[in-house]
Amino acid sequence: MTSLALALRRINDRLAILVGLILLACVAFTLIEIIARRLGGSLGGVDEISGYVMAVTTSWGISYALTEQAHVRIDLLRQRLVPMGRAVFDTISLACLAGTAIVVAWRGWGVLEKTLSTGARANTPLETPLWLPQSLWWAGWVWFALSACVLLASVLVSFLNSDYETVDAVAGAKGEA
């Protein structure tokens, strides 16, 4: 695996730990709300905050899944190919994923920009300024697009050098038997 891909993996490992801690905090918040309701009280807004947390942690978590090769792929044909053929499929797959991430990040900015220009707030008792969760969500997609592009560049260099083993290590299907 290239040093760039390894560095990206280390960064995403740390981000995944942070995302996990945020999810654990959300679980604790939810448990406190459940206990408070049983005692006749309520914190309020737990469902709204949980929704924001899920969107934000998902957008950041997909970069971790990318560097861990955990994205779902249908590899019926790929499994039967020689290393160069697998490298072609892996490169095309990563290019499509990077393209999709770029489009989502690009279009996500339009959503965030509109929210910022209108000062939109959630139609809930918390009246959350929507730019807060949307900016964190969008930043996750930007990071995913950047991660995918960095890995694609690494894979393209390896592919052009006929280093199909590195292509497989960076963009192959993990857990393939």
C-alpha positions in Angstrom: 0.0 0.0 0.0 1.3 3.5 -0.8 2.4 5.8 1.9 -0.3 8.3 0.9 -3.0 5.6 1.2 -1.5 4.5 4.6 -1.6 8.1 5.9 -5.2 8.5 4.8 -6.1 5.2 6.5 -4.5 6.4 9.8 -6.4 9.7 9.6 -9.7 7.9 8.9 -9.0 5.5 11.8 -8.8 8.4 14.2 -11.9 10.0 12.6 -13.7 6.7 13.1 -12.9 6.6 16.8 -14.2 10.2 17.1 -17.4 9.3 15.2 -17.8 6.3 17.5 -17.4 8.4 20.6 -20.0 10.8 19.3 -22.4 7.9 18.7 -21.8 6.7 22.2 -22.6 10.1 23.6 -25.8 10.1 21.6 -26.7 6.7 23.0 -26.0 8.0 26.6 -28.2 11.0 25.8 -31.0 8.8 24.6 -30.7 6.5 27.7 -30.9 9.6 30.0 -34.0 10.7 28.1 -35.6 7.3 28.5 -34.9 7.3 32.2 -36.2 10.9 32.5 -39.5 9.9 30.8 -40.0 7.0 33.2 -39.6 9.5 36.0 -42.1 11.9 34.5 -39.7 14.4 32.9 -38.0 14.9 29.6 -34.9 16.5 28.2 -36.6 17.2 24.9 -35.0 17.2 21.4 -33.3 13.9 21.7 -34.9 12.6 18.5 -33.9 15.7 16.6 -30.3 15.6 17.8 -30.1 11.9 17.1 -31.1 12.5 13.5 -28.4 15.1 13.1 -25.8 12.9 14.7 -26.7 10.0 12.4 -26.4 12.1 9.3 -23.1 13.7 10.4 -21.5 10.4 11.6 -22.6 8.6 8.4 -21.0 11.2 6.2 -17.8 11.0 8.1 -17.9 7.2 8.5 -18.0 6.4 4.8 -14.4 7.6 4.4 -13.4 5.1 7.0 -15.3 2.4 5.1 -13.5 3.4 2.0 -10.0 3.1 3.4 -10.9 -0.2 5.1 -12.4 -1.5 1.8 -15.7 -2.1 3.5 -18.0 -0.7 0.8 -20.4 -3.3 -0.7 -19.4 -4.5 -4.1 -20.7 -7.2 -6.4 -17.5 -8.9 -7.6 -18.8 -12.0 -9.4 -16.8 -11.2 -12.6 -13.8 -9.6 -10.8 -13.1 -12.8 -8.9 -12.5 -14.7 -12.1 -10.0 -12.2 -13.7 -6.2 -12.1 -13.8 -4.5 -9.4 -11.6 -4.5 -6.8 -14.4 -8.2 -7.4 -15.0 -9.0 -7.0 -11.3 -7.0 -3.8 -11.2 -9.0 -2.4 -14.1 -12.3 -3.2 -12.3 -10.9 -1.8 -9.0 -9.8 1.4 -10.7 -13.1 1.9 -12.5 -14.9 1.2 -9.2 -12.9 3.7 -7.3 -13.3 6.3 -10.0 -17.1 5.9 -10.0 -17.1 6.2 -6.2 -14.9 9.3 -6.3 -17.2 10.8 -8.9 -20.3 10.1 -6.9 -18.7 11.6 -3.8 -17.7 14.7 -5.7 -21.3 15.2 -7.0 -22.8 14.7 -3.6 -20.4 17.2 -2.0 -20.9 19.7 -4.8 -24.7 19.4 -4.6 -24.6 19.4 -0.8 -22.9 22.8 -0.9 -26.0 24.2 -2.6 -28.2 23.0 0.2 -25.9 24.5 2.8 -25.5 27.7 0.9 -29.3 28.2 0.7 -29.6 27.5 4.5 -26.9 30.0 5.2 -28.5 32.7 3.0 -32.0 32.2 4.5 -30.9 31.6 8.1 -33.2 28.5 8.1 -34.0 26.9 11.4 -35.6 23.5 12.2 -39.3 23.5 12.6 -39.0 21.9 16.0 -39.1 23.1 19.6 -35.3 23.4 19.6 -35.3 25.6 16.5 -31.8 24.5 15.6 -30.0 26.7 13.1 -29.8 24.2 10.3 -26.4 25.4 9.1 -24.9 23.7 12.2 -25.7 20.1 11.4 -25.6 20.7 7.6 -22.1 22.1 7.7 -20.8 19.1 9.6 -22.7 16.7 7.3 -21.3 18.5 4.2 -17.8 18.5 5.6 -18.0 14.8 5.9 -18.9 14.5 2.2 -16.1 16.8 1.2 -13.7 14.7 3.2 -15.1 11.5 1.6 -14.7 13.1 -1.9 -11.1 14.1 -1.0 -10.3 10.7 0.4 -11.6 9.0 -2.7 -9.7 11.3 -5.0 -6.4 10.7 -3.1 -6.9 7.0 -3.2 -7.8 7.1 -6.9 -4.6 9.1 -7.7 -2.6 6.5 -5.7 -4.3 3.7 -7.6 -3.8 5.3 -11.0 -0.1 5.7 -10.3 0.2 2.1 -9.2 -1.9 0.9 -12.2 0.2 2.8 -14.7 3.3 1.2 -13.1 1.7 -2.2 -13.5 1.8 -2.6 -9.7 -1.5 -4.6 -9.6 -0.8 -5.9 -6.1 -0.8 -2.3 -4.7 -4.0 -1.5 -6.7 -5.6 -4.5 -5.0 -4.3 -3.5 -1.5 -5.7 0.0 -1.9 -8.9 -0.5 -3.9 -9.6 -4.2 -4.0 -12.4 -6.2 -2.5 -11.4 -7.0 1.1 -12.3 -10.4 2.5 -12.5 -12.0 -0.9 -12.0 -15.7 -0.7 
